[in-house]
Amino acid sequence: MRLDLYLHRIRLVKSRTSAQSLIETGYVRVDGKRIEKTSEQVDVGNVIALPLQERVRVLKVIELPARRGPAAEARRHYEELEPDPGN
C-alpha cells in the first residue's frame, strides 16, 4: 500500500494531499530509511517515524486497512511505539 494512502486511512492526516505534503518534507522514515516519494510502499511489520503535532510519532504497521473507517477501527491497524531518545 502507498505510504500516503496508509497515513490517510489510519486517520493520522485529514487528506491524502496532507499526507503527500508531509512525506515530501523528507522527515518521514520507514524502517529507518528517509522517504521523499509519496508512492513508497509500506507493508505489515514496517516501522514508520514521522513528525506530527510537534512530536515524533513512531508506528508499527499491524495491518493494511481496506478503507478509511472510524477512529477506533483505524487504531487497530498500527501500534504506537516510543521514539528512540537518542535520535
N, C-alpha and C positions, 0 to 999 in steps of 0.2 A: 504494500500500500504506500502511496506517496506520503511523504512526511507532512506536507501542508494539509492534506486531507485528514490524516490521522489527528493532528492537533485540533482541527476544526471539529471533528466528530467526537472527540473526548471532551469537548467544551472548554478547552483552555483559552481559545480565542473566539471572538464573535463571528468572524468570517474567514473564508479561505484567503481573501486578499490580505487580511491582517496577519495570517499565518505566513503568507509569502513574504510580506514585508519584514517580519521578524526573522525569518530564515536568511533573507538576503543581507541582513546586517553582518553576518558572519560569526555571530556569537553562539549559535546553536551547535551542539555537538551530539553525534550519535556514536556510541561506543568509543568516546574519546577523540573522534575524528571531526574536525571542523567542517560544517556543512554550509554551502553557499547556494546550492541548487534546490529549488522547491520540489523538484521531481525526485529527490533522493528517496530510495525505498527503505521502509522500516519493516521489521518482521518481529514475531514473538521472540522475546528474550533480549532485544536491543535495549540499551540504556540511553535515554535522551536527557541532555542537560541544556537548559535554556533560561535566559533571564526573563522573569515575569513579575510585575508588580514590585519592582525594586528589590528583588531577591532572586537567588538562583534556585530553580526547581529541577530536581533530578527524578526521572520517572523510568520505571522498568515496564516495557510493553508486555502485558499479560495475554492480551487477546486483541485481534483486529476487529473493530466494530463494523457492522454491516450498514449502520445508519447513524445519524445524529439524533440520539434519543434523549430522554430526560437525564438530569444530572446524576441521579442515583445509578442509572444504567451505565452512564459514561464512566463513572468511577470504577466499575468492575473491569475495565479494560486496561488499567495501569495500576502500578504500585508506586507510591511515593517513597523515595529513598532520601537519606540525609546527604547533603552535599559534602564533599571532601573538604575539611577545613584548611588543608594545605594548598588549595587552589583558589 
